[in-house]
Amino acid sequence: MSTATPLFYDNTVTDEHLRAMNCATNREPALAGADEFVFTTACRPGVPVAPNPVIAIYRPASEGSQSRDGGVILQATSAITCETREGETLRLAQPGDVVTYPNGTCAQIITGSGTTQFNLALVGSRLSNGDEIINTRNDRFVFVERADTPLPDDFLAELEG
């Protein structure tokens, strides 16, 4: 029996995807659980763009997320879960969760989405050793940054302590 190689996602988003997310006909473009096909077919050239457009996305980190220096989130502690395209249920990570490295060392996640945004770790979250989460197995949920709406003060801000 062969097992599929897990898919990983980062915060990269194409101009076409942003344009589709910002299409005035998309009522809830921030809910990126829909396939990209939905976005690209919903907004055609010439269709008005919604006010306050999305300019960036941030994906929550999940079990299996990797860091720049080779660490992995083996066990996440958030109560929030997601299901991958492969049908695996994963728990989303949060600040305070541990990233484990192949040599057995560990680092804690120290930044996340903030208290008003479910307090989740993100692709881009910093670790206590200076490393950073670079991808996630979660392809269902994203936080969006909009042009005219500031992110919360504690969004990707280092924890005090």
C-alpha positions, 0 to 999 in steps of 0.5 A: 500500500502506498501513502501519499506524500503530504502537501505543504502550503505557505503564505504565497498568493498569486495576483490572480488569486488576490483579484478573485478574493477581492471580487465584489461578487465573492461574499466571504472571500476570506474563507479560503476553504474553497478551492482556488477554482471557485475564486478564479471562476467567480471573478472575471476581468471587468467585475468590480473589486470589493472595497478594502481589498485583501493584500496578504494571507496568513495560514495557521500552522498545524501538526506537521508544519516545518520550520526554516531550520528543519524543525517540525510541530509534532503535537499541537495543543489548540482545540481547533482542527482541520482536515487535509485534502488527503483526509487527515485531521490535524490540530492547529498549533498555537503560541507555546507549542513546541517545534522539535528538531532532528537532533532532539532539541526543541523550541517554543512558538512565540508569535501568533495571530493574537488574542482576538484572532483565535491565538493560533501559530501562523506560517511566519510565526517566530520561535524561541531560538530565532527560527520561523515556521515556513509552511503548514499542512493546513490548506483550509483556513487563512487569515487575511490582511486588508488594505485599509484595516490594520492587523491587531497589535498582537498579530505576530508580535512576540509574547512578553515574558 
